[in-house]
Amino acid sequence: MIPAKQEALESIRKLPDDADMEAIMYQLYVIDKVRKGQDAVNQGQLTTSEELLREIEQW
């Protein structure tokens, strides 16, 4: 996995030159959420689709 700073910089470089701060912040937000999701999977913190359906039914 590449360092977070490097990943953020590469992602920002791919945005159009006229990207505003909101677009930049959203891109960084998405990267953060994907990394956290990958970490959760690697740690075995998973929810099966069956578990999710049971949880939704309780709403």
MDTraj code that builds the backbone (N, CA, C; nanometers):
import mdtraj as md
import numpy as np

residues = "MET ILE PRO ALA LYS GLN GLU ALA LEU GLU SER ILE ARG LYS LEU PRO ASP ASP ALA ASP MET GLU ALA ILE MET TYR GLN LEU TYR VAL ILE ASP LYS VAL ARG LYS GLY GLN ASP ALA VAL ASN GLN GLY GLN LEU THR THR SER GLU GLU LEU LEU ARG GLU ILE GLU GLN TRP".split()
xyz = np.array([
    [0.0847, -0.1171, 0.0000],
    [0.0000, 0.0000, 0.0000],
    [0.0895, 0.1237, 0.0000],
    [0.0558, 0.2182, -0.0850],
    [0.1378, 0.3397, -0.0914],
    [0.1026, 0.4315, 0.0262],
    [0.1985, 0.5124, 0.0688],
    [0.1716, 0.6035, 0.1808],
    [0.0543, 0.6966, 0.1495],
    [-0.0192, 0.7340, 0.2531],
    [-0.1395, 0.8167, 0.2371],
    [-0.1080, 0.9491, 0.1676],
    [0.0005, 1.0125, 0.2060],
    [0.0357, 1.1416, 0.1467],
    [0.0600, 1.1278, -0.0032],
    [0.1326, 1.0255, -0.0420],
    [0.1610, 1.0039, -0.1834],
    [0.0321, 0.9755, -0.2602],
    [-0.0550, 0.8935, -0.2023],
    [-0.1816, 0.8619, -0.2675],
    [-0.2667, 0.9875, -0.2840],
    [-0.2692, 1.0723, -0.1817],
    [-0.3467, 1.1967, -0.1880],
    [-0.2921, 1.2885, -0.2974],
    [-0.1612, 1.3035, -0.3016],
    [-0.1009, 1.3915, -0.4020],
    [-0.1267, 1.3411, -0.5436],
    [-0.1138, 1.2105, -0.5643],
    [-0.1397, 1.1543, -0.6969],
    [-0.2854, 1.1744, -0.7369],
    [-0.3743, 1.1579, -0.6423],
    [-0.5165, 1.1748, -0.6694],
    [-0.5485, 1.3197, -0.7051],
    [-0.4894, 1.4126, -0.6324],
    [-0.5120, 1.5552, -0.6603],
    [-0.4560, 1.5918, -0.7972],
    [-0.3406, 1.5367, -0.8320],
    [-0.2808, 1.5658, -0.9631],
    [-0.3716, 1.5224, -1.0792],
    [-0.4513, 1.4185, -1.0559],
    [-0.5399, 1.3676, -1.1611],
    [-0.6647, 1.4531, -1.1798],
    [-0.6949, 1.5390, -1.0828],
    [-0.8115, 1.6263, -1.0956],
    [-0.7841, 1.7344, -1.2003],
    [-0.8891, 1.7872, -1.2602],
    [-0.8681, 1.8954, -1.3565],
    [-0.8075, 2.0181, -1.2880],
    [-0.7364, 2.0988, -1.3654],
    [-0.6709, 2.2174, -1.3101],
    [-0.7689, 2.3153, -1.2472],
    [-0.8922, 2.3133, -1.2927],
    [-0.9904, 2.4085, -1.2381],
    [-1.0735, 2.3477, -1.1240],
    [-1.0291, 2.2345, -1.0691],
    [-1.1012, 2.1716, -0.9577],
    [-1.1016, 2.2658, -0.8378],
    [-1.2186, 2.2782, -0.7762],
    [-1.2269, 2.3650, -0.6588],
    [-1.1940, 2.2862, -0.5315],
    [-1.1878, 2.3570, -0.4214],
    [-1.1504, 2.2946, -0.2946],
    [-1.2498, 2.1858, -0.2548],
    [-1.3758, 2.2042, -0.2874],
    [-1.4770, 2.1040, -0.2545],
    [-1.4479, 1.9714, -0.3264],
    [-1.4099, 1.9784, -0.4526],
    [-1.3777, 1.8576, -0.5290],
    [-1.2537, 1.7891, -0.4715],
    [-1.1566, 1.8688, -0.4322],
    [-1.0346, 1.8137, -0.3742],
    [-1.0652, 1.7443, -0.2422],
    [-1.1435, 1.8102, -0.1579],
    [-1.1786, 1.7528, -0.0285],
    [-1.2606, 1.6253, -0.0459],
    [-1.3510, 1.6236, -0.1436],
    [-1.4307, 1.5038, -0.1677],
    [-1.3412, 1.3883, -0.2117],
    [-1.2460, 1.4161, -0.2970],
    [-1.1535, 1.3122, -0.3437],
    [-1.0756, 1.2532, -0.2262],
    [-1.0279, 1.3391, -0.1371],
    [-0.9537, 1.2922, -0.0207],
    [-1.0450, 1.2135, 0.0737],
    [-1.1696, 1.2559, 0.0864],
    [-1.2679, 1.1853, 0.1690],
    [-1.2887, 1.0432, 0.1167],
    [-1.3046, 1.0306, -0.0148],
    [-1.3265, 0.8989, -0.0750],
    [-1.2048, 0.8093, -0.0521],
    [-1.0864, 0.8632, -0.0719],
    [-0.9642, 0.7852, -0.0490],
    [-0.9601, 0.7359, 0.0955],
    [-0.9928, 0.8236, 0.1899],
    [-0.9925, 0.7872, 0.3312],
    [-1.0910, 0.6740, 0.3595],
    [-1.2113, 0.6838, 0.3058],
    [-1.3132, 0.5811, 0.3305],
    [-1.2732, 0.4470, 0.2686],
    [-1.2154, 0.4494, 0.1504],
    [-1.1713, 0.3255, 0.0854],
    [-1.0599, 0.2609, 0.1676],
    [-0.9631, 0.3412, 0.2137],
    [-0.8546, 0.2873, 0.2965],
    [-0.9088, 0.2251, 0.4252],
    [-1.0024, 0.2938, 0.4895],
    [-1.0607, 0.2403, 0.6135],
    [-1.1362, 0.1106, 0.5860],
    [-1.2046, 0.1046, 0.4737],
    [-1.2747, -0.0181, 0.4361],
    [-1.1784, -0.1324, 0.4118],
    [-1.0694, -0.1041, 0.3432],
    [-0.9684, -0.2061, 0.3181],
    [-0.9064, -0.2553, 0.4494],
    [-0.8804, -0.1630, 0.5406],
    [-0.8261, -0.2010, 0.6711],
    [-0.9242, -0.2906, 0.7470],
    [-1.0525, -0.2562, 0.7418],
    [-1.1536, -0.3359, 0.8110],
    [-1.1596, -0.4774, 0.7545],
    [-1.1540, -0.4890, 0.6226],
    [-1.1548, -0.6207, 0.5589],
    [-1.0322, -0.7003, 0.6012],
    [-0.9173, -0.6360, 0.6001],
    [-0.7929, -0.7038, 0.6386],
    [-0.7951, -0.7511, 0.7841],
    [-0.8734, -0.6820, 0.8679],
    [-0.8842, -0.7188, 1.0090],
    [-1.0011, -0.8139, 1.0345],
    [-1.0692, -0.8537, 0.9276],
    [-1.1785, -0.9485, 0.9400],
    [-1.3079, -0.8886, 0.9894],
    [-1.3198, -0.7583, 0.9840],
    [-1.4409, -0.6900, 1.0281],
    [-1.5388, -0.6827, 0.9112],
    [-1.6063, -0.7946, 0.8868],
    [-1.6950, -0.8056, 0.7726],
    [-1.8387, -0.8274, 0.8180],
    [-1.9309, -0.7889, 0.7328],
    [-2.0726, -0.8168, 0.7535],
    [-2.1212, -0.8904, 0.6301],
    [-2.1790, -1.0092, 0.6494],
    [-2.2302, -1.0834, 0.5345],
    [-2.3578, -1.0176, 0.4851],
    [-2.3955, -1.0477, 0.3626],
    [-2.5184, -0.9910, 0.3075],
    [-2.6395, -1.0393, 0.3864],
    [-2.6338, -1.1613, 0.4372],
    [-2.7447, -1.2131, 0.5173],
    [-2.7586, -1.1346, 0.6475],
    [-2.6456, -1.1061, 0.7117],
    [-2.6490, -1.0267, 0.8352],
    [-2.7036, -0.8873, 0.8090],
    [-2.6636, -0.8303, 0.6990],
    [-2.7101, -0.6962, 0.6625],
    [-2.8599, -0.6959, 0.6363],
    [-2.9095, -0.7963, 0.5662],
    [-3.0535, -0.8044, 0.5397],
    [-3.1324, -0.8183, 0.6697],
    [-3.0843, -0.9010, 0.7623],
    [-3.1513, -0.9137, 0.8933],
    [-3.1540, -0.7811, 0.9672],
    [-3.0434, -0.7083, 0.9604],
    [-3.0354, -0.5783, 1.0270],
    [-3.1333, -0.4788, 0.9642],
    [-3.1411, -0.4776, 0.8334],
    [-3.2324, -0.3869, 0.7633],
    [-3.3778, -0.4180, 0.7995],
    [-3.4105, -0.5458, 0.8114],
    [-3.5469, -0.5853, 0.8462],
    [-3.5868, -0.5330, 0.9841],
    [-3.4925, -0.5120, 1.0717],
    [-3.5218, -0.4634, 1.2067],
    [-3.5441, -0.3124, 1.2109],
    [-3.5154, -0.2432, 1.1035],
    [-3.5371, -0.0994, 1.1010],
    [-3.6838, -0.0748, 1.1081],
])
top = md.Topology()
chain = top.add_chain()
for i, resn in enumerate(residues, 1):
    res = top.add_residue(resn, chain, resSeq=i)
    for name in ("N", "CA", "C"):
        top.add_atom(name, md.element.get_by_symbol(name[0]), res)
traj = md.Trajectory(xyz[None], top)
